[in-house]
Amino acid sequence: MTRWTKTAGIVGCLMLVAGLSACGGGTPQSRNLEALTAEEIYTLGEFELANSRKAIDSVSYFSEIERLYPYSEWAKRALIMQAFAYHKDRDYENSRTTAQRYIDTYPAEDDAAYAKYLLALSYYDQIDEIGRDQGLTFQALQGLRAVIEEYPESDYARASMLKFDLAFDHLAAKEMEIGRYYLRRDNFAAAVNRFRVVVENFQTTSHTPEALHRLVESYLSLGLTDEAQTAGAILGHNYRSTEWYQDSYRLLSGEGLEPEARGEGWLRTIYRQVIRGEWL
């Protein structure tokens, strides 16, 4: 096939798409597509994906390639494009299902990394506010970790690392929100439990300095001065230049106390790790 013939065929396909859409309300007529090659149908799908207001309109073209040319290279490409189109249309469940079907069918292909990434994104892109249930965040973290560990040299791994950090920070933010809720209601023991989770499990997030300060507040309110001083000492060692340390220092000095490691509680263990450089 000459370059001119191939180009003319693709142009003809693009002209055909308008007629197909008009006949079927955006859905291709199978009997018309059967006369086309897999590449020509794929071109129609790409055109629809780029020009339709709804990405979902392109899926029917890509799925027809699977039906008409099930073992071709184009069927393989069409499957991953279906997953992408569903995701672009925010149909996350179908995007996830289609991406998983690609992974199950073509686990060794290069696009398997992208399919895994789409799986993770189908959860990540639904993390829209701190107040929601955090099950989606956990699933996003699991999916992003899978991309990072299984395809460490890919561009998707690098993108996943950035999103992983943001999702991880999101979980810490949720714990902080609940802790503040308890603190405002003078339920200091419950508040301590939430801030402790942040300090122990989310040390690398941006919420750790505030969590330590809130521990100082909570422990002072409970009369547990050793714990309050130790939390202040950790805060001073790692975040001395922050406003949270300044606030904690004022609280402690107002009680005639200094930020220093005291007692043998869980915070003293963390303080020892801080001194040895094992924390953060």
C-alpha positions as CSV (number, residue, x, y, z in Angstrom):
1,M,0.0,0.0,0.0
2,T,1.4,3.4,-1.0
3,R,1.6,6.3,1.5
4,W,-1.1,8.1,-0.6
5,T,-3.4,5.1,-0.6
6,K,-3.0,4.7,3.2
7,T,-3.6,8.4,3.9
8,A,-6.6,8.5,1.6
9,G,-8.1,5.5,3.4
10,I,-7.7,7.2,6.8
11,V,-9.2,10.4,5.6
12,G,-12.1,8.4,4.2
13,C,-12.6,6.8,7.7
14,L,-12.7,10.2,9.3
15,M,-15.4,11.3,6.9
16,L,-17.3,8.1,7.6
17,V,-17.3,8.7,11.4
18,A,-19.7,11.6,11.0
19,G,-22.2,9.4,9.1
20,L,-21.8,6.5,11.6
21,S,-22.4,8.8,14.5
22,A,-25.5,10.4,12.9
23,C,-27.0,7.0,12.2
24,G,-26.3,5.6,15.7
25,G,-26.3,8.5,18.0
26,G,-22.5,8.2,18.5
27,T,-22.5,4.4,18.4
28,P,-20.9,2.8,15.3
29,Q,-22.9,0.5,13.1
30,S,-21.2,-2.9,13.2
31,R,-22.3,-3.8,9.7
32,N,-20.5,-0.7,8.4
33,L,-17.3,-1.3,10.4
34,E,-16.9,-4.9,9.2
35,A,-15.7,-3.6,5.8
36,L,-12.9,-1.6,7.5
37,T,-9.5,-2.8,8.6
38,A,-8.5,-2.8,12.3
39,E,-6.3,0.2,11.8
40,E,-9.1,2.2,10.2
41,I,-11.5,1.4,13.0
42,Y,-8.8,2.4,15.5
43,T,-8.4,5.7,13.7
44,L,-12.1,6.3,14.0
45,G,-11.9,5.6,17.7
46,E,-9.0,8.0,18.2
47,F,-10.9,10.7,16.3
48,E,-13.9,10.2,18.4
49,L,-11.8,10.3,21.6
50,A,-10.2,13.5,20.6
51,N,-13.3,15.3,19.3
52,S,-16.4,14.0,21.1
53,R,-17.5,15.7,24.3
54,K,-17.8,12.3,25.9
55,A,-14.8,10.1,25.8
56,I,-17.1,7.1,26.2
57,D,-18.2,7.5,22.6
58,S,-14.9,6.1,21.4
59,V,-15.2,2.9,23.4
60,S,-17.6,1.3,21.0
61,Y,-15.0,1.6,18.1
62,F,-12.2,0.1,20.2
63,S,-14.5,-2.7,21.4
64,E,-15.4,-3.5,17.8
65,I,-11.7,-4.1,17.0
66,E,-11.6,-6.7,19.7
67,R,-14.7,-8.4,18.2
68,L,-13.6,-8.3,14.6
69,Y,-9.9,-8.7,15.0
70,P,-9.5,-10.4,18.4
71,Y,-5.9,-11.6,18.1
72,S,-4.4,-8.7,16.3
73,E,-1.9,-6.1,17.6
74,W,-4.7,-3.5,17.1
75,A,-7.0,-5.4,19.5
76,K,-4.3,-5.1,22.1
77,R,-4.0,-1.4,21.6
78,A,-7.7,-1.0,21.5
79,L,-8.2,-2.6,24.9
80,I,-5.8,-0.2,26.7
81,M,-7.5,2.7,24.9
82,Q,-10.9,1.5,26.2
83,A,-9.5,1.7,29.7
84,F,-8.1,5.2,29.1
85,A,-11.4,6.4,27.5
86,Y,-13.4,5.1,30.5
87,H,-11.0,6.9,32.9
88,K,-11.2,10.1,30.9
89,D,-15.0,9.9,31.2
90,R,-14.7,9.4,35.0
91,D,-16.2,5.9,34.7
92,Y,-13.7,4.6,37.1
93,E,-15.2,1.2,37.7
94,N,-15.2,0.3,34.0
95,S,-11.8,1.8,33.6
96,R,-10.5,-0.4,36.4
97,T,-12.2,-3.5,35.0
98,T,-10.8,-3.0,31.5
99,A,-7.3,-2.2,32.8
100,Q,-7.4,-5.4,34.8
101,R,-8.5,-7.3,31.7
102,Y,-5.5,-6.0,29.8
103,I,-3.2,-7.0,32.6
104,D,-4.7,-10.5,32.7
105,T,-4.5,-10.9,29.0
106,Y,-1.2,-9.2,28.2
107,P,0.9,-9.3,31.4
108,A,4.2,-9.1,29.6
109,E,3.4,-6.2,27.3
110,D,4.9,-2.7,27.7
111,D,1.4,-1.2,28.2
112,A,0.9,-3.4,31.3
113,A,2.6,-0.8,33.3
114,Y,0.2,1.9,32.1
115,A,-2.7,-0.5,32.8
116,K,-1.5,-0.8,36.4
117,Y,-1.2,2.9,36.6
118,L,-4.7,3.4,35.4
119,L,-5.9,0.9,38.1
120,A,-4.2,3.1,40.7
121,L,-5.6,6.3,39.2
122,S,-9.1,4.9,39.2
123,Y,-8.9,5.1,43.0
124,Y,-6.6,8.1,43.4
125,D,-8.7,10.4,41.3
126,Q,-11.6,9.9,43.6
127,I,-9.8,11.2,46.6
128,D,-11.3,14.6,46.6
129,E,-11.8,15.6,50.2
130,I,-10.5,14.7,53.6
131,G,-13.9,14.1,55.1
132,R,-14.7,11.1,52.9
133,D,-14.1,7.4,53.9
134,Q,-10.4,6.6,53.4
135,G,-10.9,3.2,51.8
136,L,-10.2,4.8,48.4
137,T,-7.0,6.3,49.7
138,F,-5.7,2.9,50.9
139,Q,-6.6,1.3,47.6
140,A,-4.9,4.1,45.7
141,L,-1.7,3.6,47.8
142,Q,-1.7,-0.1,47.2
143,G,-2.1,0.4,43.4
144,L,0.6,3.1,43.3
145,R,2.9,0.9,45.3
146,A,2.4,-1.9,42.8
147,V,3.4,0.3,39.9
148,I,6.5,1.6,41.8
149,E,7.6,-1.9,42.8
150,E,6.8,-3.8,39.5
151,Y,7.9,-1.1,37.0
152,P,10.5,0.9,38.9
153,E,12.2,2.2,35.7
154,S,9.1,3.4,34.0
155,D,7.7,7.0,33.8
156,Y,4.6,5.7,35.5
157,A,6.7,4.7,38.6
158,R,8.0,8.3,38.9
159,A,4.5,9.7,38.6
160,S,3.2,7.1,41.1
161,M,5.8,8.1,43.6
162,L,4.6,11.7,43.6
163,K,1.0,10.6,43.9
164,F,1.9,8.1,46.6
165,D,3.3,10.9,48.8
166,L,0.2,13.0,48.3
167,A,-2.1,10.1,49.1
168,F,0.0,9.2,52.2
169,D,-0.3,12.9,53.3
170,H,-4.0,12.7,52.8
171,L,-4.3,9.8,55.3
172,A,-2.3,11.7,57.9
173,A,-4.6,14.7,57.3
174,K,-7.6,12.6,58.1
175,E,-6.1,11.5,61.4
176,M,-5.3,15.1,62.2
177,E,-8.8,16.2,61.5
178,I,-10.3,13.5,63.8
179,G,-7.7,14.3,66.5
180,R,-8.6,18.0,66.4
181,Y,-12.2,17.1,66.7
182,Y,-11.6,15.2,69.9
183,L,-9.3,18.0,71.2
184,R,-12.0,20.6,70.7
185,R,-14.3,18.5,72.8
186,D,-11.8,18.0,75.6
187,N,-11.6,14.3,74.8
188,F,-7.8,14.3,75.3
189,A,-7.2,10.6,75.5
190,A,-8.9,10.0,72.1
191,A,-7.1,13.0,70.6
192,V,-3.7,11.5,71.8
193,N,-4.5,8.2,70.0
194,R,-5.0,10.0,66.7
195,F,-1.9,12.2,67.0
196,R,0.1,9.3,68.0
197,V,-0.8,7.5,64.7
198,V,0.5,10.4,62.8
199,V,3.8,10.6,64.7
200,E,4.4,6.8,64.5
201,N,3.1,6.0,61.1
202,F,3.2,9.2,59.0
203,Q,6.5,10.7,60.1
204,T,7.4,11.8,56.6
205,T,4.3,13.9,56.0
206,S,3.8,17.6,56.5
207,H,1.5,17.0,59.5
208,T,4.0,15.6,61.9
209,P,5.1,19.0,63.5
210,E,1.5,19.9,64.3
211,A,0.8,16.3,65.6
212,L,3.7,16.7,68.1
213,H,2.4,20.1,69.2
214,R,-1.1,18.7,69.7
215,L,0.4,15.9,71.8
216,V,2.0,18.6,74.0
217,E,-1.4,20.3,74.4
218,S,-3.2,17.0,75.1
219,Y,-0.7,15.6,77.5
220,L,-0.6,18.9,79.5
221,S,-4.4,18.9,79.7
222,L,-4.2,15.3,81.0
223,G,-1.5,16.3,83.5
224,L,1.0,13.9,81.9
225,T,4.0,16.3,82.0
226,D,6.7,13.8,81.1
227,E,5.0,12.9,77.9
228,A,4.3,16.6,77.1
229,Q,8.0,17.5,77.6
230,T,9.2,14.6,75.5
231,A,6.9,15.5,72.7
232,G,8.2,19.1,72.9
233,A,11.8,17.8,72.8
234,I,11.2,15.8,69.7
235,L,9.5,18.8,68.1
236,G,12.5,21.0,69.1
237,H,15.0,18.5,67.7
238,N,13.4,18.1,64.3
239,Y,11.2,21.2,63.8
240,R,12.7,24.0,65.9
241,S,12.1,26.7,63.3
242,T,8.4,26.0,63.0
243,E,5.5,27.9,64.6
244,W,4.4,24.6,66.2
245,Y,7.6,24.4,68.3
246,Q,7.2,28.0,69.4
247,D,3.7,27.4,70.5
248,S,4.7,24.2,72.4
249,Y,7.6,26.0,74.0
250,R,5.2,28.7,75.3
251,L,2.8,26.1,76.6
252,L,5.5,24.2,78.4
253,S,7.3,27.3,79.8
254,G,4.0,28.6,81.0
255,E,3.8,25.5,83.2
256,G,7.4,25.9,84.4
257,L,8.5,23.0,82.1
258,E,11.2,22.6,79.5
259,P,11.2,20.5,76.3
260,E,13.2,17.5,77.3
261,A,13.0,13.8,77.1
262,R,11.5,12.3,80.3
263,G,9.9,9.1,81.4
264,E,9.9,5.8,79.5
265,G,6.8,6.0,77.4
266,W,6.4,5.5,73.6
267,L,7.6,9.0,72.9
268,R,10.8,8.4,74.8
269,T,11.4,5.5,72.4
270,I,10.9,7.8,69.5
271,Y,13.2,10.4,71.0
272,R,16.0,7.8,71.2
273,Q,15.4,7.1,67.5
274,V,15.6,10.8,66.8
275,I,18.9,11.1,68.5
276,R,20.3,8.1,66.7
277,G,19.0,9.4,63.4
278,E,16.6,6.5,62.9
279,W,13.4,8.6,62.9
280,L,12.2,10.3,59.7
